[in-house]
Amino acid sequence: MGQASTIKIKNYIMMKTKPSRRKFIRQLGGSSLLLAAGSYQSLAIDDTRTLEIPWSPKISQNDKIRIATIGMGIMGYEDTDTALKIPGVELVAVCDLYNGRLVRAKEKYGKQIYTTRDYREILRRNDIDAVIVATSDNWHSRISIDAMNNGKAVYCEKPMVHKISQGLPVIEACRKTGKPMQVGSQRVSSIVYAKAKELYKSGAIGQLNCIEASFDRQDALGAWQYTMPTDGSPQTVDWDRYVEGMNKMAWDPKKFFWWRNYRDFGTGVAGDLFVHLLSGIHLLTDSYGPDTIFASGQLCYWKDGRDVPDVMVGIMHYPEAKEHPEFQVMLRVNFVSGQGNVGITRFVGSEGVMEMIDNGFVLSNSIMAKAPGIGDWDSFHTYPEAMQKELMRQYEQKYSVEDRKRPVKEGVRYTAPQGFDEHLEHFRNFFGAVRGNETLVEGPEFGFRAAAPTLACNDSYFEKKIIYWDPVNMKLV
C-alpha cells in the first residue's frame, strides 16, 4: 500500500433573505440533501439558504488495497460489489462452503480469483490487506479475531457477534493488533442520520423521551425463504466445516441456505434487524445503550421449521447519561405485516418528532402554550357558575392572549441526494481507515454496543425474563 490519500472539502454558501420562510439544500458530491417545506426557527434567521459541499476523495489508483471476502451469500456479493467501487480496491480471493458460489465468483470477478472452502487459507496469504466477513452469524467473531491476529483489517457484517460473551474478545483483539475493524451497519454512515443528529443536538424536538422503531415485511424473501440451489448436498457443501465445534447434526439444506432462521447459526429478527435500528439510535443520541431489556414475540406465519419468531417486540430503558436524557425505546419487526414493506424510526421529544423513513426524514413540531388551558375536557365545568366566572377571570388576568396560543412551526422534510449510497460511504470510510487517514465510524465498541442489547432481546424472549445490561462496561448485570 502506498501513501495515505487525503480528502479535501470545500464549502460554498449562498444566502437569500426573506422574513417568513426558509428552504435548505445540502449538496454532497454534486448532489443535494433537500429540505422541502418550512421554517425552523432555531436553524436560521434567513428565509432561504443553499449549502453546497463538493466532496471528492482523492485516492491514488496505485494505492492498492487487496481484499478477500469470506462468505459469498447475499451480503457477501453485495459487500464485494460495493467495495470494488472504491478506487484502488482489488479482489484477490473468496471463500465459501458451497461450490456453486465459488463457481459464480470466478464467473463474475474473473478466473484469476483464488477460491477456497477454508478461510484460514485466505488469512495465511501475505497479499491480502483486508477481509470482508459475511458468513452466518455464528462464525463472525471467530473469523474476525483470526483475521486481525493474522494482520488483516476486517469489515464484519452485523451483528458483530453471535453471542454476547463473544463481544469483548473481539474488541480486545482489535485493540491488541491495532488492525481496523468496521462493523457493517451502514446506517451509521448515512448523511440523513448525520443531518437528523445535527437537528436533534440543536434542540429541534425539545427533550427526547421516547423512540419507536420498526421494520415491517410481507413476502417470503423478506422472511428469509431464499431460493435454494438445485444441487445443494453434502457433496457440494462443506457441511462438516459449517458445524465445526457444534454438536454433530445431520445435513439440512435449510440450516445452511436459510441460516438466519435458526438460532445455532443466526440471531433472528433481533440480531439481523433490531441491530440496524439501534445503530441509528445510538448514532443520533451518542448513547452507549440501554440498561433494561425485555422482548416478546411469536412465530405467527412462516412455520417452515425455523426456531425464531417472525414477529418480535423489544422494550428498552435508556438511563440518563451525560450524552442524553432518560428515554424509552420500543422496537418491532413483523414479517407478516399488512402495512407491507416499511421501515421507520420515530424520535419523539417534548416539542417535536423526527420521523426517519425511506431515504429521508420529516421534522414536525407540536409545542405547548405557556398557559395550561381551561375549560374543554376539564373539571372546570363541574363547579358552580360563580366559581367558573372567578376562575376564568383569574386565568385571563394571569395569561395573555399570546400565552394561550401554541407556537406554530411548519413541517420540514429532508431527503438524501439522488444517488447517495450509505453502503458505499461505509466502505469508503473503512478503506480510508485502512489507508490510515480516517477514523472508523463503526468500530467494534460501537458495533457491540448496538448488537448486545439486540441479542439480549433473544435471551429475554427465550428465557422469558428481563435482561439487565451495563452499557458502559458492556457486560450483563
N, C-alpha and C positions, 0 to 999 in steps of 0.2 A: 504494500500500500504506500502511496506517495504522501506528500504533504497535505495536511487537512485543508479542505476548502473553506472559503469564507462566504458569509451571506450578508448582502448589503440591502438595507431597507431605506427607501426614500418616502418622505411624507409630503403630500401636497394637499393643501386645504383651500377650498373655495367657499366663501360665505356670502349669503344674501340675507338681508334682514327685512322682516315684516313683523307687525306687532302681535299677531294672534296664532300663528300656525307654524309647524316645523316638520320638515322631512329630512331623513338621514340616509345617506348611502355610503356604505363602506365597500371599497373595492380592493380586492386582493388578487394579485396575479392577473390583472387585466379584466377581472370580473367583479361584480358588485355584491356586497351584502346589503340587501334592500330593505328599507323601512317604509312601510306603506301606512298611511293614515296617521295623523295625530300629533299632538303636542305632548311632551312630557316635561313638566316644569323644571325638574332638577337636572335635566340633561343639557339644556341650552337656553340662552336668553333670546336667541335669534330664531327666526321662522324656519329657514331652510339652510341646512349645512350639508355639503357634499365632501366626503373624506375619501381620498384615493390613496391606497397604499400599494404601489407597484412592488411586487415581490418576486425575485428571481434568484434562487440559489445558484451560485457559481460553483459547479462541480466539474473538475477535470475529468475528461474521458479516460485519462491514463491512471487516475487514482482508483484502481480497481478494488472492488470488494467481491471476493469469490464466496458463493453461498451454496448450501445444500439444504434440501427440505426433507424432513423426516416425518412421514405420514402424508400420503398423497390422496387423501379423500377430498371432499368438497372444499374444506378450508385450506388444505394443502395446496391445491391448484389455485384457489383464489389468492392466497398469500403469495405464492410464487409469481403469478402473473402480475400482481401489484408491485412486488419487489423489483421485478425486471423493468418496470417503468422508470426506475431511478437511474439516472446516468451513472455509468461506471460499475453497475452491479452485474455480475456474471454467474449463471447457474452452472455448477460443476457436477453435482451428484444428487440423486434422490434415493430415498429408502421407503419401502412399503412391504407389507407382509402378503399382499395379493399380487400375483404375477401380472394380472391384467392392467393394473395401474402402472407397473413398471414399463410394460409394453407401450402404454399410452404416453408415458413421459418421453420416451425416445421418439415416438411419432410427433409429438408436439414441440419438443425442445431440441431435437437433433440426436442422431445416433451416437454422437460423441459423449453424451451424458452417461456418467457412471451410475449403474443401478445395483441395488443390493437389498436383501431382506434383513440384514444385520446392521443396525445403526452404529454399532461400535466400529465397523469398518470405515464409516464416514469420519468418525471422531479421530481416528488414527491418522488421517490424511493431513499432511502439512500444507496443502494448497487450498485449504478452506478456512476462511476468516470467521464466518458466521453461519449458524444453522437456524432454520425455522422448524419449530416443534409443533406439529399439527396432528398428533396422534390422538387416540382415545384418551380421555382424561386421566385414566389410571397410570399412564406412562409419562405424564408431563414432568413431575418432579424428578424422577429418576434420570430421564434423558437430559433435562436441563442441568442438573448437578454434574452429571458425567461430562456434558459438553463444556461447561465452564472449567471444570478440572482439567480438561484437555486443551484449554486455551482458546475456546471458541466463544464469540459473542452469541447471545441467544435471543431470538424472538419467539416467545411461547404463547400459543393460543390460550385464551381464557377458558375455564378458570385456571389459575396458575397451578393449583394442586387438586388432587382427588380427595384428600383427607386433610382436616385442619392440622393434624400432627405433622404434616409434611411441609408446612409453610416456613417455619423458622430455619430448618436446614437449608432450604433453597436460598433464603436471604443470606445466611451465613456463607454459603458457597460463593455467592456474588460478591460479598464483602471481602472474603479471603482471596479470591482470584483477581478481583478488580476488573472482571470482564463485564461489559454492558449487557443488561438483560431487560428487554422490553416485554411487557405483557400485552396481549392483543385485544384490548377493549378499545377500539378505535374512536369511540365517542369522546375519549379524553383528548383527542386531537381535533375535535370539531370546533370550527370558528363560530358556529351557532352557540355552543355552550360557552365559549370564551366571551361572546358578547353578552349572553344572559348573565354570566358571572359578573361582568363589569356593572351591569344594571343592578343586580342584586346587591353588590357591595356598595353601590351608591345610595341604597335605601329605596329602590324603586317600588318594592312591595311592602315596605314597613318592616316589622319584625317577623321573621319566619316562624311559623308554629306547626306546620303540617305539610307533608309531601305525599302525593298519591301518584303511583307509577305502575304501568301495566303494559303487557303485550297480549294481544288477542290474535288468535289464528283460527282458520276454519277450512283446512284442507289437509289431505293425507301427507303431502310432502312437508308441510309446516309442522305436522305432528310426528315427523321423523320416520315415516314409512317410505324410505327411499327406494328407487328402482334397483332391483337385485341383478347381478350379472348372470349370464346363462351358464357359466362354468364354475361357480363357486363351490369348492370342495376342499377336503384336506390335501388334495394333490396340488391345488393352485393357491392355497392359503397356508401360511406357516402358523397353524393353529397352536402348536406346542409353544412356540416363542411368544405368541399373543397372550397365553395364560400362564407364562412363566412366573413362578413364585406364588401362584394361587393353588387352591385345591384342584386336583385333577377333575376335568369336566369334559364331557363328550362334545364333539364338533357341533356347533349350532350356527348356521349362517346368519340368523337374526342378531345374535350376540356379537357377531363380527361386523356386519354391514349396517346394522341398526343399533350400534353400541350405546347411543345416547339413552336408549330405553331401559338400560339395565344398570343397576347400582354397582355391580362389580367392575364396570368399565366406564360409566358416565356419572354425571351428577344431577340428572333430571332437569326439570324446568328451572329449579333454583340455581344450580351451578351454571347452567347454559344461558339463562336469560335474566334472572334476577341480578346476576353479576354485572350485566350491562347497565341496568337501572341504577345500581348502587355506585358504579364507576362514575356516571354522570352526576349523581347526587353529591358524592364526595368531592368531585372536581369543583363543583359550583360553590359548595359550602366550606371547603377546606377541612372537612370533618375527618377524624380518624375512625369513626364508626359508632355503632350503637353499643349499649351495654346490656340490653334485654331483647330477646328474640323469641317469637312464637310463630308457629306455622300450622295451618290446617289445609286439608286438601282431599281429593278423591280421584279415583280412576273412573271417569264418567262415561267415556265413549270409545276410546281407542284400546279396546280389550283384545290385544294381539299377542299377549304373552309378556308384555312389559311389566316391570315391577316398580315403576314410579308413577306418580299421579299425573293426570293430564289437565287438572285444574288445581291450582295452589294459591293460597293467600298467605302473605307474611306480614307480621306486625312487629315493628321495631321502635324502641325508645332510644333517642339520642340525647344524652345528658348535656347540660350546659357546659361549654368549654370556652376557652379564650377566643377560639375561632368563630363561634356561633352560639346562638341561644339554644335552649332546650327545644326539641321538636319531635314530632311523631312521624313515622314513615309507614305507609301501607302499600304493599306490593301485591300484584296479581298477575298470574299467567293463566290464560284459558285457551285450550287447544280446540274447543268446540263452541266458539263464540258466535252468536247471531249478529254481532257487530261487524263480522268479517275480520280482515287482517289490519289491525290498527295497533299502533304503539304510541303511548302518551305518558308524559311526566308533568305533573302539575305542582308547582311550588306556591304554597298559599301563605301569605303574610297578613299582617294586621291591616294593611292598606291596599293590597292588590294581589294579583295572581300572575305568574308566568306559566304559560301552558306550552310545553315543548311537544311539537308534533311534526311528523314528516321531516322536511328539510328547513324548518324554521321554528319560530315561536311567536306567541301573542302575549303582549303585556296589557293587562286591563286593571283598572283601579276602582275600588269602592271605599270611600273614606267617610268615616263617621262625622257627623256635625258636632260642633262644640257643645251644643245644647243636647240634653239627653232625650228630649221629646216628652210630650204629654198628650193624653187622650189616646185615640186609636185603640190598639189592643192593650188596655191599661186599666188598672183598678180605679182610675180617676172617676169613671162613670158610676161607680158603686157608692160614691159618697154623696151626702146631702148637697142640694143645689147651691146653697150659700157657701159651702166649703169649696165646691168646684170653682165658683167665681173668685174666691180668695186665692186658691191655688194658681189659677190662671193669671191673676194679677201679679202675683209674686214671680211667676215664671217669665212673663213678658217684661217685667222690670229687670230681672236678672240677665236675660239673654236677648240680644239684639236680633233683628230680622236676619242679619248675615250669620249670626251664631247658629241660627236654626236651619241653615242650608247646608247640604252636603257639598263639599268641594267636588268639582267635576273635572275629570281628565279624560281626554279622548284616548281610545284604544290605539295600540301600536303593534304592527306586525313586521317581524323581521324574517327574511328568507335568505338562504345561503346563496352564494354566487352560482350561476349556472356553470356546471362542470366541476365544481369543487368536490373533492373526494377525500373524506376524512380518513379512509383506509390508506390511501396513498400518502396523506400527510403524516399518518402514524409511522409508516415505513420510512418516510423521508427523515423524520426525527430520529428513528432508530439508527439509520445508516450515518446520519450526522454525528451521533454519539460514537459509533464505531470508528469514524474518522477522527474523533477527538475534539470536534468543535461545537458540540451541542450537549445540553443536559437532557436526559431522558424524561419524558412526561409521565411515563408509567413504569417505573422500576418495580422490583419485586415487593418492596414495602407497600407501595400503593396497591399493587395487584393483589397482595394477600389481604390487605385491609378491606378490599372490596369482596374478595372470594370467601373469606372465613365466615362472615355473617350469613351468606347465602348457603354455605354448607351446613351452618348451624340450623338453618330452616329445615334441611333434610333431617337432621338429628331430632329436631323438635317434632316434626311430623311423624317419624317412625317410632320415636320413643315416647311420644305424647307428653311432652313436658316443656317448660320454659327453659331456654338456654341463657346463661349469663356469661358475658364476654367482657374482657378488659381490652378496649380498643387501643390504648396507648402502648401497652406491653405485648399486645397481640397474643393473648392466651385465654383459655377457658377459666372461668372462676368457679 
